[in-house]
Amino acid sequence: MRRRRLAPLLAVALTATLAPAVATSTATAAPATPSAPAAASAAASAASLAGTGALQRYVKQKPKWKRCEASAPAAFQCATIKVPLDYRAPGGKRIDLAISRIKSTAPGKRHGVLLSNPGGPGGQGIYLPLALQEELPASARQKYDLIGFDPRGVGRSSPVTCGLTPDEEEWLRPYKAETFAKDVAWARKVAEKCRKKAGATLPHITTRNTARDMDLLRAVLGEKKISYVGYSYGTYLGAVYTQLFPGRADRFVLDSAVDPARAWRGMVQWWAEGAEPAFDRWTGWAAARSKTYGLGDTPKKVDRTFWELVAQADEKPIELDGWLLTGDDIRMGMRAAFFSPKAASETLVELKKAAEGRPASAKKLTAFTGPAGTGAARKAAAEVPADNMTASFWTVVCGDNSAAWPRDPERYRQDAIADKGRYPIFGDFASSIKPCAFWGTSVEPVTKVKNKVGSLIVQNEWDSQTPLPSGQALHASLKGSKMVTVLGGEGHGIYPSGNPCTDGTVNRYLLTGKLPAKDVNCRATEASNAEARQNQQRGEVPGSPLPERGPDRFGVPSHH
């Protein structure tokens, strides 16, 4: 039977003055032994989290757990707790944090709680325990209560909305001189609509505050420490947690990692920079298999085949599944595909067929046609605003580090032109104007991640959303980390993949708490890469019955 992959979104920190009640180190907490009753552990946690007593009323909450939904397993329980909108003023407005759990299957062997995040920013995490329950080894399910949560502003956690139309949600736009003014107007309008709809909330929907929510949840659950599995954007969230609460991080697995120094404009630009070596690798791969794909028998000829198709589509758009694809659409749709040479070759063969007016396989063109959702799923998704994923994405991406985003539209124009020259596949998409140019100023400075907390970073060599140098940068920032690099690994999101080397290394860490003595290199298997290609096409939140509305996020391929 096929293994069901966890499909992360990525996908994808801020105080001049940390509230003393939140910033206190674990070292000030009363010690709690693993065998201590939950009440005693909770009291110790409360003391450390709420030294001034300002957060005591939050820590004293007792979640009212109940079955999440009739169609879900009875063991999958949900609850809602309150968290302060602004941790600097915890007596002010409160917002919801939707949480879920699947309890340890063997309480006598229980080690603690395992929190998780699927990526985004904007990905719902409440369903993630269901996927982890299915994929983790039985020994790990005995060790942990699996805890999920929708990050603040997302899904069921007081969701933000900007009232955006589907057209306004389209955000990866190629640079063209004749359309740039319209794109600037779009970016300004998105920022203005978000301010109008959620202005008082926006400054507080940040990675730093989500990390604080995680620590408050730790205290509510009566735990001295938390363990964590985070994918893509979730690696940044995990890294920020280790920076703010180093003594409370137990076993942290960071899969497909964000470079914290490039949050967030630089991470979008990584997509363009990373696509070029992937493209070069693909041209060589396809040339070596010219008899199979017919794209050219040298890398240079394969290169020419691609760019001639782009030029042809710019002159006369290609009709595909009811859509007209321009050369820009091909560049955008193929960007992630190049990280898997086989998938890229198959896709280009079908695009050539479509360009010649011949029938093309829609199954091999999901980078352009996208996964289809069911009517039932769309109805179920109506409980959150239609634009919530996009609204929460911009809220975090712009609000975490406003200093990373230039304020002058002309700077974006110049960068888009320059980067299209440097990175012709995707440079202008990545560097052109975004709503963050017109966003408010961050209320806290960006988190500088630099600590010695132990963690395990897991990274594919060929990851389209968080390229290998991004994972290496996080490894360098987390001085106590060890890194598992999957040589030849393709796709975004690794654990679990069915690869004995990677899965075994992660499982041993989760079970024993012991990191490898040194960094580990694993070799990708044909099966694990096949799963990665399938994962790249799936476009849904892991463990969720609901396909994602907007697949143009970290970790999910973009398409029109």
C-alpha positions as CSV (number, residue, x, y, z in Angstrom):
1,M,0.0,0.0,0.0
2,R,1.2,3.5,-0.8
3,R,2.5,5.5,2.2
4,R,0.5,8.7,2.6
5,R,3.0,11.5,2.7
6,L,2.8,14.4,5.1
7,A,2.5,17.4,2.7
8,P,3.9,20.5,4.3
9,L,3.0,24.0,3.1
10,L,6.1,26.4,3.8
11,A,5.2,26.4,1.5
12,V,6.7,29.8,5.3
13,A,9.4,37.6,15.3
14,L,9.3,40.7,16.9
15,T,10.1,42.9,20.5
16,A,12.1,45.8,21.4
17,T,10.7,45.1,24.8
18,L,9.7,41.5,25.6
19,A,7.0,41.3,28.2
20,P,8.8,40.1,31.4
21,A,6.0,37.6,32.1
22,V,6.8,35.8,28.8
23,A,10.5,36.3,28.5
24,T,11.5,34.7,31.8
25,S,13.8,31.7,31.2
26,T,12.9,28.2,32.3
27,A,15.8,28.4,34.7
28,T,13.6,30.5,36.9
29,A,10.9,27.8,37.1
30,A,10.6,25.4,39.9
31,P,12.0,22.1,38.8
32,A,9.4,19.4,37.8
33,T,10.3,15.8,37.5
34,P,8.8,13.6,34.8
35,S,6.8,11.7,37.4
36,A,5.4,14.8,39.1
37,P,1.6,15.1,38.9
38,A,0.3,17.3,36.1
39,A,-0.9,19.9,38.6
40,A,2.5,20.4,40.1
41,S,4.1,20.6,36.7
42,A,1.4,23.1,35.7
43,A,2.2,25.2,38.7
44,A,5.9,25.2,37.9
45,S,5.1,26.1,34.3
46,A,2.8,28.9,35.4
47,A,5.5,30.3,37.7
48,S,8.0,30.5,34.8
49,L,5.6,31.8,32.2
50,A,3.8,34.3,34.3
51,G,6.3,35.6,36.7
52,T,4.4,38.8,37.3
53,G,1.0,37.0,37.4
54,A,-0.2,38.9,34.3
55,L,-0.7,35.6,32.5
56,Q,-2.0,33.6,35.4
57,R,-5.6,33.6,34.2
58,Y,-4.5,32.2,30.9
59,V,-2.4,29.4,32.4
60,K,-5.2,28.3,34.7
61,Q,-7.5,27.5,31.8
62,K,-8.7,23.9,31.6
63,P,-9.4,22.9,28.0
64,K,-12.8,21.3,27.4
65,W,-11.8,18.4,25.2
66,K,-14.4,16.9,23.0
67,R,-14.5,14.8,19.8
68,C,-13.4,17.0,17.0
69,E,-16.1,15.9,14.6
70,A,-18.4,13.0,14.1
71,S,-16.5,11.6,11.1
72,A,-13.1,11.7,13.0
73,P,-11.8,9.0,15.3
74,A,-13.0,9.4,18.9
75,A,-9.4,9.7,20.1
76,F,-9.0,12.9,18.1
77,Q,-10.1,15.6,20.5
78,C,-10.4,19.4,20.1
79,A,-10.7,22.3,22.4
80,T,-10.3,26.1,22.3
81,I,-8.3,28.2,24.7
82,K,-7.8,32.0,25.0
83,V,-4.5,33.8,24.4
84,P,-3.7,37.5,24.6
85,L,-3.8,39.3,21.3
86,D,-0.8,41.4,22.5
87,Y,1.5,39.8,25.0
88,R,2.8,43.2,26.1
89,A,-0.7,43.9,27.3
90,P,-2.2,40.6,28.4
91,G,-5.0,42.2,30.2
92,G,-6.4,43.5,26.9
93,K,-8.2,41.8,24.0
94,R,-8.2,38.0,23.9
95,I,-8.3,35.7,20.9
96,D,-9.1,32.0,20.3
97,L,-6.5,29.3,19.9
98,A,-8.0,26.1,18.4
99,I,-6.1,23.0,19.7
100,S,-6.3,19.3,19.1
101,R,-4.7,16.2,20.6
102,I,-4.4,12.4,20.4
103,K,-3.3,11.1,23.7
104,S,-0.4,8.6,24.2
105,T,-1.3,5.0,23.6
106,A,0.7,3.9,26.6
107,P,0.5,6.4,29.5
108,G,3.1,4.5,31.5
109,K,5.6,5.1,28.7
110,R,4.6,8.7,28.0
111,H,7.5,11.2,27.7
112,G,5.5,14.4,27.0
113,V,3.8,16.3,24.3
114,L,4.7,16.6,20.6
115,L,3.5,19.8,19.0
116,S,3.5,20.2,15.3
117,N,3.1,22.8,12.5
118,P,2.5,22.0,8.8
119,G,3.9,25.2,7.4
120,G,2.5,28.3,5.6
121,P,2.4,30.9,7.0
122,G,-1.3,30.3,7.0
123,G,-1.5,26.5,7.2
124,Q,-4.0,24.9,9.5
125,G,-2.3,22.6,12.0
126,I,-5.3,21.3,13.9
127,Y,-5.5,18.1,11.7
128,L,-1.8,17.3,11.8
129,P,-2.0,14.9,14.7
130,L,-4.2,12.6,12.5
131,A,-1.5,12.4,9.9
132,L,1.3,12.0,12.5
133,Q,-0.7,9.2,14.2
134,E,-0.8,7.3,10.9
135,E,2.8,7.8,10.1
136,L,4.8,7.7,13.4
137,P,6.0,4.3,14.6
138,A,4.0,2.8,17.4
139,S,6.8,3.4,19.9
140,A,6.6,7.2,19.3
141,R,2.8,7.1,19.6
142,Q,3.4,5.6,23.1
143,K,5.9,8.4,24.0
144,Y,3.8,11.4,23.1
145,D,0.5,13.1,23.2
146,L,0.2,14.5,19.7
147,I,-0.8,18.1,19.9
148,G,-2.0,20.2,16.9
149,F,-3.1,23.8,16.7
150,D,-4.3,26.4,14.2
151,P,-1.8,29.3,14.6
152,R,-3.3,32.6,15.7
153,G,-5.2,34.2,12.8
154,V,-5.5,30.9,11.0
155,G,-8.4,28.5,10.5
156,R,-10.4,28.2,13.7
157,S,-8.1,30.5,15.7
158,S,-9.8,33.8,15.4
159,P,-9.2,33.8,11.6
160,V,-8.1,37.1,9.9
161,T,-9.7,38.2,6.7
162,C,-8.9,41.0,4.3
163,G,-12.0,40.5,2.1
164,L,-9.9,39.7,-0.9
165,T,-11.3,38.5,-4.2
166,P,-9.7,35.4,-5.9
167,D,-8.0,37.8,-8.4
168,E,-6.5,39.8,-5.5
169,E,-5.2,36.6,-4.0
170,E,-3.0,36.0,-7.1
171,W,0.3,37.3,-5.9
172,L,3.2,35.9,-8.0
173,R,3.2,38.4,-10.8
174,P,5.8,38.6,-13.6
175,Y,7.4,42.0,-14.2
176,K,6.3,43.8,-17.3
177,A,6.8,47.5,-17.9
178,E,3.3,47.9,-19.2
179,T,1.6,46.2,-16.2
180,F,3.8,47.3,-13.4
181,A,1.6,50.3,-12.4
182,K,-1.4,48.0,-12.2
183,D,0.6,45.6,-10.0
184,V,1.6,48.4,-7.7
185,A,-2.0,49.4,-7.4
186,W,-3.0,45.8,-6.6
187,A,-0.3,45.5,-3.9
188,R,-1.4,48.8,-2.3
189,K,-5.1,47.7,-2.4
190,V,-4.4,44.4,-0.7
191,A,-2.5,46.2,2.1
192,E,-5.3,48.8,2.4
193,K,-8.1,46.1,2.5
194,C,-6.2,44.2,5.2
195,R,-5.8,47.4,7.3
196,K,-9.5,48.2,6.9
197,K,-10.7,44.7,7.8
198,A,-8.2,43.7,10.5
199,G,-6.1,46.8,11.3
200,A,-6.0,46.4,15.1
201,T,-5.2,42.7,14.9
202,L,-2.6,42.7,12.1
203,P,0.5,43.9,14.1
204,H,0.0,40.9,16.5
205,I,-0.3,38.0,14.1
206,T,3.4,37.3,14.0
207,T,5.7,34.3,14.4
208,R,7.0,35.6,17.7
209,N,3.5,35.7,19.1
210,T,2.7,32.3,17.7
211,A,5.8,31.0,19.5
212,R,4.5,32.6,22.7
213,D,1.1,30.9,22.1
214,M,3.0,27.6,22.0
215,D,4.6,28.3,25.3
216,L,1.3,29.3,26.9
217,L,-0.2,26.1,25.5
218,R,2.7,24.2,27.1
219,A,1.8,25.7,30.5
220,V,-1.9,25.1,30.1
221,L,-1.1,21.4,29.3
222,G,1.0,21.3,32.5
223,E,4.3,20.5,30.7
224,K,7.7,21.7,31.6
225,K,9.0,21.3,28.0
226,I,7.6,20.6,24.6
227,S,8.9,18.5,21.7
228,Y,8.0,19.6,18.2
229,V,7.9,18.6,14.5
230,G,7.7,21.6,12.1
231,Y,7.7,21.7,8.3
232,S,8.8,24.5,6.1
233,Y,7.5,27.7,7.7
234,G,7.1,25.5,10.8
235,T,10.9,25.3,11.0
236,Y,11.1,29.0,11.4
237,L,8.4,29.0,14.0
238,G,10.3,26.2,15.8
239,A,13.6,28.1,15.6
240,V,12.0,31.3,17.0
241,Y,10.6,29.2,19.9
242,T,14.1,27.9,20.7
243,Q,15.3,31.5,20.7
244,L,12.6,32.9,23.0
245,F,12.3,29.8,25.2
246,P,15.6,27.9,25.0
247,G,15.1,26.0,28.3
248,R,11.6,24.7,27.3
249,A,12.6,23.1,24.0
250,D,13.0,19.3,24.3
251,R,13.2,17.3,21.0
252,F,12.8,19.6,17.9
253,V,12.6,18.2,14.4
254,L,12.8,20.9,11.7
255,D,12.0,19.6,8.3
256,S,12.7,21.6,5.0
257,A,14.2,24.6,6.7
258,V,13.8,28.3,6.4
259,D,16.9,30.5,6.6
260,P,16.0,32.8,9.5
261,A,18.1,35.7,8.2
262,R,16.0,35.8,5.0
263,A,12.5,36.1,6.5
264,W,10.6,36.9,4.4
265,R,11.4,38.7,1.2
266,G,14.6,36.7,0.9
267,M,12.9,33.4,1.3
268,V,10.6,34.2,-1.7
269,Q,13.7,35.1,-3.6
270,W,15.3,31.8,-2.7
271,W,12.7,30.2,-5.1
272,A,14.3,32.1,-8.0
273,E,17.9,31.5,-6.9
274,G,17.3,27.8,-6.3
275,A,15.5,27.2,-9.6
276,E,18.6,27.9,-11.7
277,P,20.9,25.0,-10.5
278,A,17.8,22.8,-10.6
279,F,17.2,23.8,-14.2
280,D,20.8,23.0,-15.1
281,R,20.6,19.6,-13.5
282,W,17.3,19.0,-15.4
283,T,18.8,19.9,-18.8
284,G,21.6,17.3,-18.3
285,W,19.2,14.7,-17.1
286,A,16.7,15.1,-20.0
287,A,19.6,15.2,-22.5
288,A,20.8,11.9,-21.3
289,R,17.3,10.5,-21.9
290,S,16.6,12.2,-25.3
291,K,15.3,8.9,-26.8
292,T,12.6,8.8,-24.1
293,Y,11.6,12.5,-24.0
294,G,12.8,14.0,-27.3
295,L,13.7,17.3,-25.7
296,G,17.2,17.4,-27.1
297,D,20.4,15.3,-26.9
298,T,22.6,17.9,-25.2
299,P,21.9,20.2,-22.2
300,K,22.1,23.2,-24.6
301,K,19.4,21.8,-26.9
302,V,17.1,20.9,-23.9
303,D,17.6,24.5,-22.7
304,R,16.7,25.8,-26.1
305,T,13.6,23.6,-26.3
306,F,12.3,25.1,-23.0
307,W,12.9,28.7,-23.9
308,E,11.5,28.3,-27.5
309,L,8.3,27.0,-25.9
310,V,8.2,30.0,-23.6
311,A,8.6,32.3,-26.5
312,Q,5.9,30.5,-28.5
313,A,3.4,30.7,-25.6
314,D,4.2,34.4,-25.2
315,E,3.3,34.9,-28.9
316,K,0.3,32.6,-28.9
317,P,-0.9,31.3,-25.6
318,I,-1.3,27.5,-25.2
319,E,-4.8,26.2,-24.6
320,L,-4.8,23.7,-21.7
321,D,-7.8,22.4,-19.8
322,G,-9.8,25.5,-20.5
323,W,-7.0,27.9,-19.7
324,L,-4.6,29.9,-21.9
325,L,-1.0,29.6,-20.8
326,T,1.5,32.3,-21.6
327,G,5.2,32.0,-21.4
328,D,5.1,33.6,-18.0
329,D,2.6,30.9,-16.9
330,I,5.1,28.2,-18.1
331,R,8.0,29.8,-16.2
332,M,5.9,30.0,-13.0
333,G,4.4,26.5,-13.3
334,M,7.7,24.8,-14.2
335,R,9.7,26.5,-11.5
336,A,9.0,23.8,-8.8
337,A,8.9,21.0,-11.4
338,F,12.6,21.4,-12.3
339,F,13.6,20.1,-8.9
340,S,12.4,16.7,-10.1
341,P,13.9,16.1,-13.5
342,K,11.5,13.3,-14.3
343,A,8.5,15.3,-13.5
344,A,9.8,18.3,-15.4
345,S,10.5,16.2,-18.5
346,E,7.1,14.6,-18.4
347,T,5.4,18.0,-18.0
348,L,7.3,19.6,-20.8
349,V,6.5,16.8,-23.2
350,E,2.8,17.3,-22.4
351,L,3.1,21.1,-22.8
352,K,4.7,20.6,-26.2
353,K,1.8,18.4,-27.2
354,A,-0.7,21.0,-26.1
355,A,1.2,23.7,-28.0
356,E,1.0,21.6,-31.2
357,G,-2.8,21.1,-30.7
358,R,-2.5,17.5,-29.7
359,P,-4.3,15.9,-26.6
360,A,-2.2,16.4,-23.4
361,S,-2.3,14.4,-20.2
362,A,-3.9,16.5,-17.5
363,K,-2.6,14.1,-14.9
364,K,0.9,15.1,-15.8
365,L,0.1,18.9,-15.8
366,T,-1.1,19.5,-12.3
367,A,1.5,22.3,-11.9
368,F,-0.9,24.2,-14.3
369,T,-4.3,22.6,-13.7
370,G,-4.0,22.0,-10.0
371,P,-5.7,19.4,-7.7
372,A,-9.5,19.4,-7.8
373,G,-11.5,19.9,-4.6
374,T,-14.9,18.3,-4.0
375,G,-18.1,20.2,-3.4
376,A,-18.3,18.7,0.1
377,A,-14.8,19.9,0.9
378,R,-15.6,23.4,-0.3
379,K,-18.7,23.5,1.9
380,A,-16.8,22.3,4.9
381,A,-14.2,25.0,4.4
382,A,-16.8,27.7,4.6
383,E,-16.4,27.9,8.4
384,V,-13.3,30.1,7.9
385,P,-13.1,33.2,5.6
386,A,-12.4,32.3,2.0
387,D,-9.3,34.4,1.9
388,N,-8.0,33.4,5.3
389,M,-4.9,31.6,4.1
390,T,-3.8,34.5,1.9
391,A,-4.7,37.1,4.6
392,S,-2.8,35.3,7.3
393,F,0.1,34.7,4.9
394,W,0.6,38.4,4.3
395,T,0.0,39.3,7.9
396,V,3.0,37.1,9.0
397,V,5.2,37.6,5.9
398,C,4.8,41.4,6.1
399,G,4.5,41.8,9.9
400,D,7.4,39.6,11.0
401,N,10.0,41.9,9.5
402,S,8.8,45.0,7.8
403,A,12.4,46.2,7.5
404,A,13.0,43.5,4.9
405,W,10.5,45.1,2.5
406,P,11.5,48.3,0.6
407,R,8.9,51.0,0.7
408,D,9.6,52.5,-2.8
409,P,7.9,50.7,-5.7
410,E,10.7,51.8,-7.9
411,R,13.1,49.5,-5.9
412,Y,10.9,46.5,-6.7
413,R,10.9,47.5,-10.4
414,Q,14.7,47.6,-10.5
415,D,15.1,44.4,-8.5
416,A,12.6,42.5,-10.7
417,I,14.4,43.6,-13.9
418,A,17.8,42.7,-12.4
419,D,16.7,39.4,-11.0
420,K,15.0,38.4,-14.2
421,G,18.4,38.7,-15.9
422,R,20.1,36.8,-13.1
423,Y,17.5,34.2,-12.6
424,P,15.4,34.1,-15.8
425,I,13.0,31.3,-14.8
426,F,11.5,33.1,-11.8
427,G,13.6,36.2,-10.8
428,D,11.0,38.8,-11.7
429,F,8.1,36.9,-10.0
430,A,10.1,36.7,-6.7
431,S,11.4,40.2,-6.6
432,S,8.5,42.3,-8.0
433,I,6.1,44.3,-6.0
434,K,4.3,42.7,-3.0
435,P,1.7,44.1,-0.5
436,C,4.4,44.3,2.1
437,A,5.6,47.5,0.4
438,F,2.6,49.2,1.8
439,W,2.2,47.4,5.2
440,G,2.6,48.9,8.6
441,T,5.8,48.8,10.6
442,S,6.5,45.7,12.7
443,V,5.8,46.3,16.4
444,E,8.9,44.2,17.3
445,P,12.3,43.7,15.6
446,V,12.9,40.5,13.7
447,T,14.2,37.6,15.8
448,K,17.9,36.9,15.4
449,V,18.1,33.1,15.6
450,K,21.4,32.1,17.2
451,N,21.4,29.6,20.1
452,K,22.8,26.2,21.2
453,V,19.5,24.4,21.7
454,G,19.6,20.9,20.4
455,S,17.5,20.2,17.3
456,L,17.5,18.0,14.2
457,I,17.3,19.6,10.8
458,V,16.1,17.4,7.9
459,Q,16.7,18.7,4.3
460,N,16.4,17.4,0.8
461,E,19.2,18.3,-1.6
462,W,16.7,19.3,-4.3
463,D,13.9,21.2,-2.4
464,S,12.0,23.7,-4.5
465,Q,10.6,25.8,-1.7
466,T,13.4,25.8,0.9
467,P,16.6,25.0,-1.2
468,L,19.5,23.3,0.5
469,P,21.5,26.5,1.3
470,S,18.4,27.6,3.3
471,G,18.6,24.5,5.5
472,Q,22.3,24.9,5.8
473,A,21.9,28.5,7.0
474,L,19.4,27.4,9.8
475,H,21.9,24.7,10.8
476,A,24.6,27.3,11.1
477,S,22.3,29.5,13.2
478,L,21.3,26.7,15.6
479,K,24.7,25.8,17.0
480,G,23.4,22.8,18.9
481,S,21.7,21.3,15.9
482,K,22.6,18.3,13.7
483,M,21.6,18.1,10.1
484,V,20.3,15.2,8.0
485,T,20.9,15.9,4.3
486,V,19.1,13.6,1.8
487,L,21.5,13.5,-1.2
488,G,19.5,13.3,-4.4
489,G,16.4,14.0,-2.4
490,E,13.6,15.7,-4.3
491,G,10.6,17.6,-3.0
492,H,9.5,19.7,-0.1
493,G,8.9,17.9,3.2
494,I,10.7,14.6,4.1
495,Y,9.7,13.0,7.3
496,P,8.4,10.3,7.2
497,S,9.2,9.2,3.6
498,G,9.8,5.5,3.9
499,N,13.5,6.1,3.6
500,P,15.1,3.9,6.4
501,C,18.1,6.3,6.8
502,T,16.1,9.5,7.3
503,D,13.1,8.0,9.1
504,G,15.4,6.0,11.3
505,T,17.5,9.0,12.3
506,V,14.4,11.1,13.2
507,N,12.7,8.2,15.0
508,R,15.7,7.5,17.2
509,Y,15.9,11.2,18.1
510,L,12.2,11.4,19.0
511,L,12.4,8.2,21.0
512,T,15.7,8.8,22.9
513,G,16.3,12.5,22.8
514,K,19.9,11.8,21.5
515,L,21.1,13.6,18.4
516,P,23.4,11.9,16.0
517,A,27.1,12.4,17.0
518,K,27.7,14.2,13.7
519,D,25.7,15.4,10.7
520,V,24.2,12.6,8.6
521,N,24.1,12.1,4.8
522,C,21.3,9.8,3.6
523,R,20.7,8.8,0.0
524,A,17.3,9.3,-1.6
525,T,15.5,6.2,-2.7
526,E,13.4,5.9,-5.9
527,A,10.4,5.3,-3.7
528,S,11.0,8.3,-1.5
529,N,11.5,10.6,-4.5
530,A,8.3,9.2,-6.1
531,E,6.4,10.1,-3.0
532,A,8.0,13.6,-3.1
533,R,6.7,14.1,-6.6
534,Q,3.2,13.1,-5.5
535,N,3.5,15.3,-2.5
536,Q,4.4,18.3,-4.8
537,Q,1.1,17.8,-6.6
538,R,-1.2,17.2,-3.7
539,G,-1.9,20.7,-2.5
540,E,-3.7,20.0,0.8
541,V,-3.1,20.5,4.4
542,P,-1.6,17.3,6.0
543,G,-4.2,15.2,7.7
544,S,-7.0,17.5,6.7
545,P,-10.0,16.4,4.7
546,L,-10.0,19.8,3.0
547,P,-8.0,20.6,-0.1
548,E,-6.4,24.0,0.2
549,R,-8.2,26.8,-1.6
550,G,-5.1,28.8,-2.6
551,P,-2.2,26.6,-3.6
552,D,0.2,29.6,-4.2
553,R,2.0,29.4,-0.9
554,F,5.2,28.1,0.6
555,G,5.3,24.4,0.0
556,V,2.6,24.1,-2.7
557,P,3.2,24.8,-6.4
558,S,1.7,28.0,-7.8
559,H,-0.6,27.9,-10.8
560,H,-3.4,29.9,-12.4
